[in-house]
Amino acid sequence: MAIQKLLIANRGEIACRIIESCGELGIASVAVYSDADANARHVDMADEAVRLGSAPVAESYLRGDAILEAARATGADAIHPGYGFLSENPEFVDKVEAAGLTFVGPSATAIRAMGLKDQAKILMEDAGVPVVPGYHGAEQDPAFMAEQAAGIGYPVLIKARAGGGGKGMRLVERAEDFAEALGSAAREAEASFGDPVCLIEKYIQSPRHIEVQVFGDAHGNVVHLFERDCSLQRRHQKVIEEAPAPGMTEELRAAMGAAAVAAARAVHYESAGTVEFIVDGAAFPSPDAFWFMEMNTRLQVEHPVTEAVTGLDLVALQLSVAAGVALPFTQDEVTLTGHAFEARLYAEDPSVGFLPAIGKLTRLRFGGGARIDTGVRECDAITPHYDPMISKVITHGADRATALRHLARALEKTSVVGVETNRDFLIRLTRDPEFMKGQVDTGLIARKAEDLVALPHTGALDWSVAALAILRPGETKEVFDRLANFRHFGPARQIVWFDDDADVIVETTNGECCVQTPDGHATLNTITWNGDALTFVSNDTRYKFHVYSDNDTVTVERGGTTRRFSRLQPGAGAGPDSADVILAPLTGRVVSVIAGVGDHVAKGDALLVLEAMKMEHRLVAPRDGIIAEMNATDDAQVQQGIALVRLIEEDA
């Protein structure tokens, strides 16, 4: 029976994505929301919306009882879980079906079979699917686990048996680091999935992460929809995905596709799922050098690249299969056309370890020529409560090079003001020579991290543009600044002070600006403003910058590079000395206090662990010293910017 009204038990871009498919299929949609999401985009898009509770996920999006009540109250006959939250919770599936509703996804039995990585590996071995060598038993004693790791041989990978997304995963290269890594992985797994049990795998030295999209129905049909390469990762989090995998051969594709279908058939799989494999990059494309890692029994974040190369709507297929309809095609009828990429645009600061950023999106503009999946709009806020994704940028082209050019261009034309983002980092990745050639593995970003996250050099033209933006008539709040070019005699001379004791002197005569900056002099003429676009001529070269002012912060963009300038406010005091005081980098919960008052610490020693936005962040000593103050306790909630630790010199 066809679905008439669908409740989406999720938020953000995936909720919006599902609602869009509902609209195209004529299915009524019901959104759910927390207090933090009361005015969110997915709430506005849906036909109806029901409040679940306060901002924390445990009090809102993880409340299965409230979601079922919302479905009953609105007359929804089906529930789509999206991904994350309750999407792979078999108990929730049981409750949905017990309530007489349709769950858009696989059976609870299939989720249970694949939900724990240790059990899934045993099942896959029985099905003839190759698995990574390692330990996936029940014994979790740290000493025993250390023995197993030694037997496997370093380096090893500790992985939470539940969940995914890189949470509860640690790479260990030395025996002496194993105990701390195991404890950290278990804590993160417990916090994220309610299950601290971990397994150990042999770490493949030059791995590629290639996954296969599978689809099954209630009539016993199972097909694969080709592969996606997700090797471009940072801390086991996918950054840019693509389909098909570069360098893939028909022989290897057939072998991986057959293994993925065998894995799905082993659990009588229905709906969309993804079988993830680790591939030995050194032996690629040998058909004998890939191993099963895990199966994600849900729709994946990166599903749009598969849609782009197959022309299929995976959400529409999910809804059709959930209604009992057979897949409308056979394996031979699925075609692969062109190449597609997906980049994940996040509110995070690459220059400080990719710490998540929060704040209001005072400007949000996406470049053309790309599919944009987003759950936010301009003036929305990125909060500390949920994943800081801003959007997914998806491009398609006749070949890999064309699709990658489209991606780079779309990112260059994307502007985000109000929060730090990884946009420039993504642009640099699209220009990386190895990546452009398709020479990818999961260690590429780590190897090139210094260049990929380095702060750009700020030249004289950048300083000049920032100063002109502040002095722009109508932008400044000072009445005399509005008369910037009015003088009885001589050039108009103005000074703009920026943070870090940087000052820029602008002298204007007959429309020509002579600017003295911390990086030298510049002369600008033929200056024209067109909205946020500033064009001018300097040294016979015409330049075009995009400039956005937000209070006393100026964002300058050109050529895929973003620079931000902060105007110094008179009387503003300096912050704490970063060598002596460790501030909370973001709002979150203290998971573990490792050091205490009076402890002697060396530079790089771990002081405490902070959990925020579903990730653990280790705060370390910036120098050698003694802890004079520790303003944190286990399980305490802390606000961004507060002083957590104060150090003094050893001889103080």
C-alpha positions in Angstrom: 0.0 0.0 0.0 1.4 3.4 -1.0 2.6 5.7 1.7 0.3 8.7 2.2 1.9 10.7 5.0 5.6 10.4 6.0 7.1 11.5 9.3 10.8 12.3 9.0 12.5 11.5 12.3 15.5 13.6 11.7 16.7 17.2 11.1 19.0 19.3 9.0 19.9 18.6 5.4 18.7 15.0 5.3 15.3 16.0 6.6 15.0 18.6 3.9 16.2 16.1 1.2 13.5 13.6 2.2 10.8 16.3 2.3 11.8 17.3 -1.3 11.2 13.7 -2.5 7.9 13.6 -0.7 6.8 16.7 -2.5 7.7 15.2 -5.9 5.8 12.0 -5.1 2.7 13.7 -3.7 3.4 12.3 -0.2 2.5 14.6 2.8 5.4 15.3 5.1 5.7 15.7 8.9 8.8 17.2 10.5 9.9 16.9 14.1 12.0 19.5 15.9 13.7 20.4 19.1 13.5 23.8 20.7 16.8 24.7 19.1 15.3 23.9 15.7 11.9 25.6 16.1 12.6 27.9 13.1 14.8 25.5 11.1 14.5 25.0 7.3 13.2 21.5 7.5 10.4 22.7 9.8 9.3 25.4 7.3 9.5 22.9 4.4 7.2 20.2 5.9 3.5 20.2 5.7 3.3 19.8 9.4 5.8 19.9 12.3 5.7 18.6 15.9 7.9 19.6 18.8 9.8 16.8 20.5 11.6 18.6 23.4 14.6 20.6 24.4 17.8 20.9 22.4 19.8 17.9 23.6 19.3 14.9 21.4 18.5 12.7 24.3 15.5 15.0 25.0 14.4 15.4 21.4 15.6 13.4 18.3 16.4 10.3 20.3 13.0 10.2 22.0 11.4 7.3 20.1 8.2 7.6 22.2 7.7 11.2 21.3 8.3 10.5 17.6 5.7 7.7 17.6 3.3 10.0 19.4 3.9 12.7 16.8 3.1 10.1 14.1 -0.1 9.1 15.7 -1.2 12.7 16.3 -0.6 13.7 12.7 -1.9 10.5 11.1 1.4 9.6 9.5 1.5 6.0 8.2 5.3 5.7 7.8 8.5 7.0 9.4 11.8 7.7 7.6 14.7 7.9 10.1 17.2 9.6 7.8 20.7 8.8 9.1 22.2 9.0 12.5 19.9 9.3 15.6 17.5 6.3 15.5 18.2 5.2 12.0 20.0 2.0 13.0 18.2 1.3 16.3 16.4 -2.0 15.9 14.3 -1.5 19.1 12.9 1.6 17.5 12.1 -0.3 14.3 10.2 -2.9 16.4 8.2 -0.2 18.1 7.3 1.5 14.8 6.1 -1.8 13.3 4.2 -2.6 16.6 2.4 0.7 16.3 1.2 -0.4 12.8 3.4 2.0 11.0 5.8 1.4 8.1 9.5 1.9 8.8 11.3 3.2 5.7 14.5 1.1 6.0 15.7 -2.5 6.6 14.2 -4.9 9.1 15.2 -4.9 12.8 16.8 -8.3 12.2 19.1 -7.0 9.5 20.1 -4.0 11.6 20.9 -6.2 14.6 22.9 -8.5 12.4 25.0 -5.7 11.0 24.9 -3.2 13.8 27.7 -4.7 15.8 30.9 -4.9 13.8 32.3 -7.9 15.6 29.1 -10.0 14.9 28.9 -8.7 11.4 32.4 -9.9 10.6 31.6 -13.4 11.8 28.5 -13.3 9.6 30.5 -12.1 6.6 33.1 -14.8 7.0 30.3 -17.4 6.9 28.9 -15.7 3.7 32.3 -15.9 2.0 33.0 -12.2 2.1 36.6 -11.3 2.9 37.2 -9.5 6.2 40.1 -7.6 7.7 42.4 -9.6 10.0 41.9 -8.7 13.7 40.3 -9.4 17.0 36.5 -9.0 17.4 35.8 -11.1 20.5 33.8 -10.3 23.7 36.7 -10.0 26.1 37.4 -6.3 26.7 40.0 -6.4 29.5 42.6 -3.7 28.6 45.6 -6.0 29.3 44.0 -8.7 27.2 43.2 -6.3 24.4 46.8 -5.1 24.4 48.0 -8.6 24.0 45.7 -9.1 21.0 47.0 -5.9 19.5 50.6 -7.1 19.9 49.7 -10.4 18.3 48.1 -8.7 15.3 51.1 -6.4 15.0 51.2 -2.6 15.0 49.9 -0.4 13.6 46.4 -1.4 14.6 43.0 0.3 14.5 40.7 0.3 17.5 37.1 0.6 16.5 33.8 0.8 18.4 31.7 -2.2 17.4 28.6 0.0 17.3 27.9 3.1 15.3 30.1 4.7 12.7 31.3 8.0 11.4 34.8 7.5 12.9 33.5 7.8 16.4 35.2 5.5 18.8 38.0 4.9 16.3 41.7 5.3 17.1 44.9 4.5 15.1 47.6 3.1 17.4 51.1 2.9 16.1 53.0 2.0 19.3 52.3 -0.4 22.2 52.8 2.3 24.8 49.9 4.4 23.3 47.4 1.5 23.3 45.9 1.9 26.8 45.1 5.6 26.4 43.7 5.1 22.9 41.5 2.2 24.0 40.1 4.2 26.9 39.4 7.2 24.7 37.7 5.1 22.1 35.6 3.3 24.6 34.4 6.5 26.2 33.5 8.1 22.9 31.7 4.9 21.9 29.8 4.9 25.1 28.8 8.5 24.8 27.8 8.2 21.1 26.2 4.8 20.9 25.7 3.6 24.5 28.1 0.7 23.9 31.8 0.9 24.9 32.8 -2.5 23.4 35.7 -2.2 20.8 37.4 -4.4 18.4 40.9 -4.3 16.9 41.8 -4.5 13.2 45.1 -4.7 11.4 45.8 -1.3 10.0 46.3 -1.3 6.2 49.2 1.0 5.5 48.0 2.7 2.3 44.3 2.1 2.5 41.5 3.3 0.3 37.9 3.4 1.5 35.6 2.2 -1.2 32.0 1.4 -0.5 29.2 -0.1 -2.5 25.6 1.0 -2.5 23.2 -1.9 -2.4 19.4 -2.0 -2.6 17.1 -4.8 -1.8 13.3 -5.4 -1.7 10.8 -7.7 -0.1 10.7 -9.9 -3.1 14.2 -11.2 -2.8 15.8 -8.8 -5.3 19.2 -7.4 -4.4 21.3 -5.2 -6.6 24.4 -2.9 -6.3 24.5 0.6 -7.6 28.2 0.7 -8.2 30.8 2.1 -5.8 31.8 5.3 -4.1 35.4 6.3 -3.1 35.4 7.9 0.3 39.2 7.8 0.8 39.6 11.5 1.3 39.1 11.5 5.1 40.2 13.5 8.2 40.2 11.7 11.5 38.1 9.0 9.9 35.5 11.5 8.9 34.8 11.7 5.2 35.5 15.0 3.5 35.1 14.6 -0.3 33.4 11.5 -1.8 33.2 10.5 -5.5 31.6 8.0 -7.8 32.9 6.0 -9.4 36.2 5.2 -7.7 39.2 6.6 -9.7 41.2 3.8 -11.4 38.5 1.2 -10.9 38.5 -1.7 -13.3 35.5 -3.8 -14.4 37.1 -6.9 -12.8 37.4 -5.3 -9.4 34.0 -3.6 -9.6 32.4 -6.9 -10.4 34.2 -8.6 -7.4 33.3 -5.9 -4.9 29.7 -5.7 -6.3 29.3 -9.4 -5.9 30.7 -9.3 -2.3 28.4 -6.5 -1.4 25.3 -8.3 -2.8 26.3 -11.4 -0.9 26.6 -9.4 2.3 23.1 -8.0 1.8 21.6 -11.3 0.9 23.1 -12.9 4.0 20.7 -10.7 6.1 17.8 -10.7 3.7 18.3 -6.9 3.2 15.6 -4.5 2.1 15.9 -0.8 1.3 19.1 1.2 0.8 22.3 0.1 2.5 26.1 0.5 2.1 28.7 -2.1 2.3 32.1 -0.6 3.2 35.4 -2.1 2.2 39.0 -1.3 2.9 41.2 -1.7 -0.1 45.0 -2.0 -0.2 46.1 1.0 -2.2 49.4 -0.5 -2.9 47.8 -3.5 -4.6 45.0 -1.6 -6.2 43.2 -2.6 -8.5 43.8 -6.3 -7.6 40.5 -8.1 -7.1 42.0 -9.9 -4.1 43.0 -6.8 -2.1 39.8 -5.7 -0.5 38.1 -6.6 2.8 34.7 -6.0 4.4 34.7 -3.4 7.2 31.1 -2.9 8.0 27.6 -2.4 6.6 25.6 0.8 7.2 22.0 -0.2 7.3 20.6 3.1 6.3 20.9 5.8 3.7 24.4 7.4 3.6 25.4 11.0 3.8 27.1 10.6 0.4 24.2 9.0 -1.4 23.8 12.0 -3.8 26.9 11.0 -5.8 25.3 7.6 -6.5 22.1 9.4 -7.6 24.1 11.6 -9.9 25.9 8.8 -11.8 22.8 6.4 -11.9 20.0 8.9 -12.4 18.1 7.3 -9.5 16.3 8.9 -6.6 17.3 6.7 -3.7 14.8 8.2 -1.3 12.0 7.6 -3.7 13.2 4.0 -4.1 13.2 3.6 -0.4 9.6 4.8 -0.1 8.6 2.5 -2.9 10.3 -0.6 -1.5 8.9 0.2 2.0 5.4 0.1 0.4 6.1 -3.4 -0.9 6.9 -2.6 -4.5 9.6 -4.6 -6.2 12.7 -2.8 -7.5 11.9 -1.5 -11.0 15.1 -2.7 -12.6 17.6 -5.6 -12.6 21.3 -5.4 -12.1 22.0 -5.3 -15.9 19.6 -2.4 -16.3 21.6 -0.1 -13.9 23.9 2.2 -15.8 26.8 4.3 -14.8 27.1 7.7 -16.4 29.8 10.3 -15.9 31.5 11.2 -12.6 30.3 12.9 -9.4 31.8 14.5 -6.3 30.4 15.6 -3.0 32.2 18.0 -0.6 31.0 18.5 3.0 31.0 22.1 3.9 31.3 22.5 7.7 31.3 25.3 10.2 34.8 24.5 11.6 38.2 26.2 11.8 40.9 24.2 10.0 43.6 26.4 11.4 43.0 25.3 15.0 42.5 21.6 14.5 39.1 21.8 12.8 37.4 22.8 15.9 33.6 23.1 15.3 32.4 26.7 15.0 29.1 28.2 16.1 27.4 31.5 15.3 24.9 33.2 13.0 25.2 32.7 9.2 25.1 36.4 8.4 25.8 35.6 4.8 25.2 32.4 3.0 25.5 32.2 -0.8 26.2 29.0 -2.8 28.0 28.8 -6.1 26.1 27.8 -9.3 26.5 24.6 -11.2 26.1 22.3 -8.2 23.4 20.5 -6.3 23.2 21.9 -2.8 21.8 19.8 0.0 21.5 22.0 3.1 19.4 22.3 6.2 20.2 26.0 6.9 19.6 29.4 5.4 21.1 32.8 5.6 20.6 34.2 9.2 20.2 30.7 10.7 22.5 29.8 13.5 25.0 26.9 13.8 24.5 25.8 17.4 26.7 23.6 19.7 23.9 21.0 19.9 24.3 19.2 16.6 26.6 18.3 13.7 28.1 21.6 12.3 27.4 20.7 8.6 26.3 23.7 6.6 25.8 21.9 3.3 26.8 19.2 0.9 28.1 20.5 -2.5 27.5 17.9 -5.3 28.7 18.2 -8.9 28.5 15.9 -11.9 30.3 15.9 -15.2 31.0 13.7 -18.2 34.3 12.7 -16.7 36.3 13.0 -13.5 38.2 16.1 -14.5 35.1 18.0 -15.5 33.2 17.1 -12.4 36.2 18.2 -10.2 36.4 21.5 -12.0 32.7 22.1 -11.4 33.3 21.3 -7.7 36.2 23.7 -7.4 34.2 26.5 -9.1 31.1 25.9 -7.0 33.2 26.1 -3.8 35.0 29.2 -5.0 31.7 31.0 -5.6 30.3 29.9 -2.2 30.4 32.6 0.5 29.8 32.0 4.2 30.1 34.9 6.7 29.5 34.7 10.5 31.3 31.4 11.2 34.6 29.9 10.3 34.3 27.2 7.6 36.4 24.6 5.9 35.6 26.1 2.4 39.2 27.1 1.7 40.5 23.8 2.9 38.1 22.0 0.5 39.2 24.3 -2.4 42.9 23.4 -1.7 42.0 19.8 -1.8 40.4 20.1 -5.2 43.7 21.6 -6.5 45.9 19.0 -4.9 48.0 17.3 -7.7 47.6 13.8 -6.3 43.9 14.1 -5.8 43.5 15.6 -9.3 45.2 12.5 -10.7 43.0 10.2 -8.7 45.9 9.1 -6.5 43.9 8.9 -3.2 44.2 7.1 0.0 42.9 7.7 3.6 46.2 9.3 4.6 46.4 11.9 1.9 45.0 14.8 4.1 47.2 13.9 7.1 50.3 13.9 4.9 49.5 17.3 3.5 47.8 18.9 6.5 50.3 21.6 7.0 49.8 23.0 3.5 46.1 22.4 3.4 45.3 24.3 6.6 48.1 26.9 6.5 46.8 30.5 6.9 47.1 32.4 3.7 49.6 35.2 3.4 48.0 38.6 3.7 49.4 41.0 1.1 49.2 44.7 0.7 46.1 44.5 -1.5 44.2 42.4 1.1 44.9 45.0 3.8 43.9 47.8 1.5 40.6 46.2 0.6 39.8 45.5 4.3 40.5 49.1 5.1 38.5 50.4 2.2 35.6 48.3 3.3 35.7 49.8 6.8 35.9 53.3 5.4 33.3 52.7 2.8 30.6 55.5 3.0 27.5 54.2 4.6 29.3 51.3 6.2 31.1 53.2 9.0 29.2 54.4 12.1 31.4 57.5 12.6 29.9 60.6 11.2 33.3 62.1 10.2 34.2 58.9 8.4 31.2 59.5 6.1 33.0 62.6 4.9 36.1 60.6 4.0 36.9 62.4 0.8 36.1 66.0 2.0 39.2 68.1 2.5 40.0 71.8 1.8 43.6 71.1 1.1 45.8 68.0 0.4 44.8 64.3 0.4 42.2 62.7 2.6 44.2 60.8 5.2 42.6 58.1 7.4 44.0 55.4 9.6 42.3 52.1 10.3 43.5 50.0 13.3 43.2 46.3 13.2 43.9 43.7 15.9 47.5 42.6 16.5 48.7 46.2 16.4 48.3 46.4 12.7 47.4 49.8 11.2 46.6 50.8 7.6 46.9 54.4 6.4 44.8 55.4 3.5 45.4 58.6 1.6 42.9 59.5 -1.1 43.4 62.1 -3.8 41.0 62.5 -6.8 39.8 58.9 -6.5 43.2 57.4 -6.2 44.2 55.6 -2.9 47.7 55.3 -1.7 47.7 52.8 1.1 50.4 52.0 3.6 49.9 48.5 5.1 51.9 46.1 7.3 52.9 44.3 4.1 54.0 47.3 2.1 52.5 50.0 0.0 49.7 49.7 -2.7 48.1 52.2 -5.0 44.5 51.7 -6.1 42.5 53.6 -8.6 39.4 53.3 -10.7 37.7 52.0 -7.5 34.1 50.7 -7.9 31.7 49.1 -5.5 28.9 46.9 -6.9 27.2 45.5 -3.9 29.8 43.3 -2.1 32.1 43.3 -5.1 35.0 45.7 -5.1 37.0 46.3 -8.4 40.0 48.5 -8.8 43.2 48.8 -10.8 46.7 48.5 -9.3 49.9 48.4 -11.3 47.9 48.2 -14.5 46.1 45.1 -13.3 42.4 45.0 -12.7 41.4 43.1 -9.6 38.0 42.0 -8.2 37.5 41.2 -4.5 34.3 40.2 -2.7 34.1 41.9 0.7 31.6 41.4 3.5 31.4 43.5 6.6 29.9 42.1 9.8 30.0 44.6 12.7 33.8 45.1 13.1 34.9 42.0 11.2 35.6 42.2 7.4 35.8 39.1 5.3 37.7 39.4 2.1 37.5 36.7 -0.6 39.4 36.3 -3.8 40.5 33.3 -5.8 39.1 30.7 -3.4 40.9 32.2 -0.4 39.2 33.8 2.6 40.9 36.4 4.9 39.2 37.9 7.9 40.2 41.2 9.6 39.1 42.5 12.9 38.9 46.2 13.5 40.5 47.2 16.8 38.0 48.8 19.2 39.4 51.6 21.4 39.9 50.4 25.0 39.5 46.8 24.1 41.7 44.7 26.4 43.9 41.8 25.4 42.8 38.3 26.2 44.7 35.8 28.4 48.2 34.8 27.4 47.6 31.6 25.4 50.9 30.2 26.7 49.6 30.4 30.3 45.9 29.9 30.0 44.0 27.2 28.1 40.5 28.4 27.1 37.5 26.2 26.3 37.7 26.1 22.4 33.9 25.5 22.2 30.9 24.9 24.4 30.8 21.3 25.5 31.0 18.7 28.3 34.2 17.7 30.2 34.6 14.0 29.6 37.8 13.5 31.6 40.2 15.6 33.7 43.6 14.0 33.2 45.9 16.4 35.1 45.4 18.3 38.4 46.7 21.3 40.4 50.3 21.0 41.2 51.1 18.5 38.4 54.2 19.1 36.4 53.4 18.9 32.7 55.4 19.0 29.5 54.4 20.6 26.2 51.9 18.4 24.4 50.7 16.5 27.5 47.0 15.9 27.7 45.2 18.0 30.3 41.6 17.2 29.8 39.1 15.8 27.2 36.2 17.9 26.1 33.2 16.5 24.2 31.3 18.8 21.8 29.3 18.3 18.6 29.6 14.5 19.0 33.4 14.6 19.0 36.1 14.3 21.6 38.7 17.1 21.7 42.0 16.7 23.7 43.3 19.9 25.3 47.1 19.7 25.7 49.7 21.8 27.5 51.0 24.6 25.2 54.4 24.6 27.1 56.2 23.0 30.0 54.9 24.2 33.4 53.0 23.5 36.6 49.2 23.5 36.8 48.2 26.4 39.1 44.5 26.3 38.4 42.1 23.6 37.0 38.6 25.0 36.5 37.1 21.8 35.2 35.6 18.7 36.7 34.4 15.5 35.1 31.0 15.8 33.4 30.9 19.5 33.9 29.4 21.7 31.1 31.7 24.6 30.0 31.1 27.6 27.8 33.3 28.5 24.9 36.0 31.0 25.9 36.2 30.4 29.6 39.6 29.7 31.2 39.9 26.0 32.1 43.6 25.7 33.0 46.3 28.1 34.1 50.0 27.2 34.0 52.9 28.8 35.9 56.6 28.4 35.2 58.5 25.5 36.8 60.5 27.8 39.1 57.6 30.2 40.0 
